[in-house]
Amino acid sequence: MKRFGVGGIWVGILCASLLAAGGVRGQQEYPVSARTLKNGMRVLVQTDHSIPNVALYIFFRIGSRNEHPGTTGLSHFFEHMMFNGAKKYGPGDLDKVMEANGGANNAYTTRDVTVYQDWFPRSALPLIYDIESDRIRDLNFDPQKVKSEREVVASERRLSVDNENGGVLDEQLWATSFIAHPYQWPVLGWMSDIEHWTMEDLKHHFEMGYSPNNATMVVVGDVSAEEIFKLCETYIEPIPTHPPPPAVTTVEPPQMGERRLIVHKQAELPLLMMGYHVPQSNSSDFYALNILRTILFQGESSRMYQRLVDKDQIALEVTSGLEPSFDPTMVEVVAQPKQGVDPQGCEKAIYEEFERAGSAVVRDTELEKAKNIRLVEFYRQMRTINGRANTIGTYEVFFGDYNKLFETAKNYSAVTKEDVRRVAKMYFGANNRTVATLLPENAEKAKP
Amino acid sequence: MRRRWRIWRFLVVAAIVVLAPTVAPAQTLHLPPHEKVVLKNGLTVLLLEKRGVPLVNISAIVKAGAAADPSGQEGLATTTAGLLRKGTKKRSAQQFAADLDYIGGEFEAEAGPDFTTINVEFQTKDLARGLDLFADVLLHPTFPQAETEKFLAQEMDGVKAAKDDPQSVMMSYYSGYLYGTHPYGHPAGGDEVSLKQIRREDVAKFYETNYAPGNTILSVAGEFNSTEMKAKLAEVLGAWESRAVKSIAIPGASPSKGKRLLLVDKPDASQTYFTIGNTGVAANDPDRVAIRVVNTIFGGRFTSELNEALRVESGYTYGAQSFFDQRKVPGPFVIFSFTKNETTTPAIDLTLQVLAKLHKEGVTQEQLKSAKSYIKGQFPPNIETSRQLARTIATHEFYGLGDDEVNELEARLDAVTPETARQVIQKHFPAENLVFVLIGKASAIGPAVQKYAINQDTRMLSEPGFWPAPATAKK
C-alpha cells in the first residue's frame, strides 16, 4: 500500500522479482558501490549521468509480518506517519520543502518491507539527506496528525478494498490460505485495528523497525559514490542503532487439502482467485517458478490465455502474481470470468493446464520464449534510474546480495524443461490450493 | 501488492496525454537530436537515436481516435486498434502472438480521443522481426469475423468488469455528462450497447478510411543507426499505398453554463467518488505553461491546495487532485477525489472553497517559485526512456508543437508572474459554471447533494452505458 496514488512512477515489485538475462547489458555499464556504515546501514550507489536526477530508496526490513493481532496495519500506518513531522521538519514541512526544491516522494509497504522513495534533481541532494536523517532519528508523533492520518488510511482502505472487488477477494484469500503465519492479515490492517492502535504501539514500532542496521539505502543517478558516502557519514552514520525486530519464527504448516471461500457482493461480474503455497524468494525454485508462470500466463501466446480467453472463451483475463518475500508465500492466480460463465468452468480449465504442465515437459520454443521475455523485462526495468534503485534494493534485501542481480541471466538460462515440469507438479496440485470466488448479488438485494 | 499501481489509474492515463514540461535547474535539459523525413507515400517518420539499453521503440499515431467514432458505434476506433493483431494476410492471431512473445516483444494499440496509438518494442537484435510484425499489423490486417466477434464480446464484458471499480469508469461518466453529444463525450472503449452495433464491415471501413500513410506519424526511438533504419523503414513501409484521407474535424467545445449534477447510484458504495469541473484548454493553448504552474499549485502535487485541504488537514480522503487533459480542442478540466458517505458534502464544500480561494486570492510569489522548481525537478524522468521519447516527439508533431515544448520550457516557466497566474485563473479555471459527477450510494447522499445544482440527473451504475443513456437502452 503506498502513501499516495498519483503518477504510477513505481516500478512493480512484481516485475522486480522477475529478472532474466543472458549476455545482459545495462548493469555492468553502471557498477554498484557498496558500503556498510558504522551504525549498520547498508548503502548501495550506482552512478548514471544520463539525466540530472537521483532516485533514492530506503528499504526497512519491517512489514505486516512483524505485526500481531490487534495491531495489524501498523507498519503501513507508520509509513504514513513518517511524512508527518520530525524534530527539524515539522508536520507538513517535509513535503513542502522537498517539492519546493524540485523533489517528490512516495512510499510503499508490503508484508515484508517498508520502502521510502525520493526522486529529485541532484541540486537537492544535501537537503534530502537532512530530511531523511531527521525522520529516521527523531520522528515525532503529533496526536492531531495521528488522528487525521487514521482517517486517510481508512479512506485508502475503502478505496482499495471495500469498494474494489479484487481488493476484497484478495484479502480473504490470504486470510484463508495462511492459518498460522502472519502473512494471513492484510498489509492495510483490519479496520477495527486501524481504529484502535495506541500511541505506545506506534512508538514501539518505530524503535523496533527503524534502526539503521535494519535498513538498506540505494541511490541511483547523477551522483558519485564518494559524495553519497560522505553525505552518509555526515547525516546517517551518527544515528544510533537499536535492537531489530524479533525474528518471525512461525512457520506455516503444510496445507493438507483444498480450501474454498465465497464472497457475496454486489457486482457486475464474478471473480476468481486462487493461491498456491510456494517457497520464499531466495529458494532455488524461484527461477523455475517464474519460467513456469511465464509459459502459462504471460502474453497472448501463453497456455492459459490460449485456453481460457482465446479457445474456450470463458475468461476475459487470466494472470498470475508472485511477490518477493522473506518467508514461504503464494503464487496468486486471478481469472475474470466472462458474463454468464460459471467460475468453476474457469477453475476446471486452469487445473487442467497446471496438470498438463506437471505431467509432460514444455516445448523447446516455449522455454526459449519464456527466457527471452524475462530478458526484455529485465532491460525494461533497468532502463530508468527509478527502476534500477528498486531492483538493486530488492535483490539486496530479498536475495541477500545485490550481486545476485548479475546472476539472474545465468539462473534463468539454467532452468530446464524438467525443472518446469517438476515445479508445476510439486506446487500446483489440489491439496496446496485455496480458491476464492466472488459471486455477484443483484442491486435490488443489496439495498437496505 | 498488485493493487498499488491501480490507484487513480484513470488519472495516470490522462497524465500521459498532458505532456509534462521541462528542464532541470542545474543543467538545462534538451530533447536529444532527432530527424524528420517524409516518405514518398506521405508517411511522416521521426527518428531519435538513444544509446544505453538495446531496445527499439516504434510508435505510430494514426490521426483518428474515439472522437471519430460514429454516434451509436462508440468504441469503433478502439475495436479497430484492438483487432489489428488478430489476423493479417500472413498471420493468424495465434501466430502473431507466438511470434511477438518469442522475441519478448511488447505490442499495444489503443484509441484515445484524438488519435490511435500503435506501439511496439523489441530488442535491437530482433529489428528485422520486430519491424515485420509491426508493418504486418499496420498494413495488412484482415479483421477475421470470428476474431471480431470474440473481441467485441470481451470488450462488452470488460465494460461490466470496469464498473466494479468505480474509479476506472469515472471519466467515462464525466466526459459524457460534460460534453453530451460532442465527440469528446464518447466513451473511448464504447459501452455495453454501442459495442453491439459494431460489425466487421464497420471496422474494415474505419481502417480503410483512416489508416493511411499520409494520416500517420511514425516515431522510432532507441538503439539503432538512423541511416540503416531509414533504409529499412522505406523498404518495409514504403510499400504502404497512399490514399486520400479526409481529416477528422472536431468541433470546438465551449464551457458548460450554470451548474449540473449527475449522481450515478452504486447502492453498496461506502464512499463517494466525485469529479467537478468544466471544459479546459487545447494542447496548443498559448497559456499552457502558466496553466501548468497554477494547476500544480492548485491540484497537481502532494502539497497542492486541494490535497492539503482534503487530505492533509481534514483527513477526508486518501487523495485529491486536478488536471487539464489537453487535446486538439479543449479537453476536460477535472477535480477528482473520494470520501466516505458521511463526509460527502463536507468534502465537496471544502473543494469548492479551495476553488473559490484560488479565484479570490490567486497564488503567491512563493508558491510560484516552488511550483516552477517542482516542475523543473520532476521533468527529466519523463523523457528518460526511448519509449517516452518516441511518444513525446510524435505527440508534439500531431499537435503542431515543436521541440521548444521541452527546450524552452524552463524560460517559459520563469516568465510566469503572479499577474499572468491571475489572468490564467480567471480565464481557464471554472468558478460558477460547474459540472459535477458523483458515483455513490444515492439513498445515503442523494438529498444532501441537491444543494449543488438545480439541474440534476441520476442513473444506476448497473444500467448499460454511461451518459447520455444509449439510444437503444432507453425505456
Interface residues (C-beta under 8 A of the other chain):
Chain A: M1 K2 F4 G5 V6 G7 G8 I9 W10 G12 L14 R25 G26 E29 S50 I51 P52 N53 G92 D95 K96 E99 A100 N101 G102 G103 A104 N105 Y108 T110 W119 F120 P121 R122 S123 A124 K147 S148 E149 R150 E151 V152 V153 A154 S155 E156 R158 L159 S160 D162 N163 E164 N165 G166 G167 D170 V187 K265 Q266 A267 E268 L269 L271 Q298 G299 E300 S301 S302 Y305 Q306 V309 D310 Q313 L316 G321 E323 E332 Q336 K338 Q339 T365 E368 K369 N372 I373 R374 L375 V376 E377 Y379 R380 M382 R383 T384 I385 N386 A443 A446 K447 P448
Chain B: M1 R2 R3 R4 W5 R6 I7 W8 R9 L11 V12 A15 A24 P25 A26 Q27 L29 G52 V53 P54 L55 R85 A93 Q94 A97 A98 L100 D101 Y102 I103 G104 G105 E106 E121 F122 Q123 K150 A153 Q154 M156 D157 G158 K160 A161 K163 D164 D165 P166 Q167 K266 P267 D268 A269 S270 Q271 R301 F302 T303 E308 R311 V312 E313 S314 G315 Y316 T317 Y318 G319 Q321 F338 T339 K340 K369 S370 S373 Y374 K376 G377 Q378 P380 P381 E384 T385 S386 S443 M460 S462
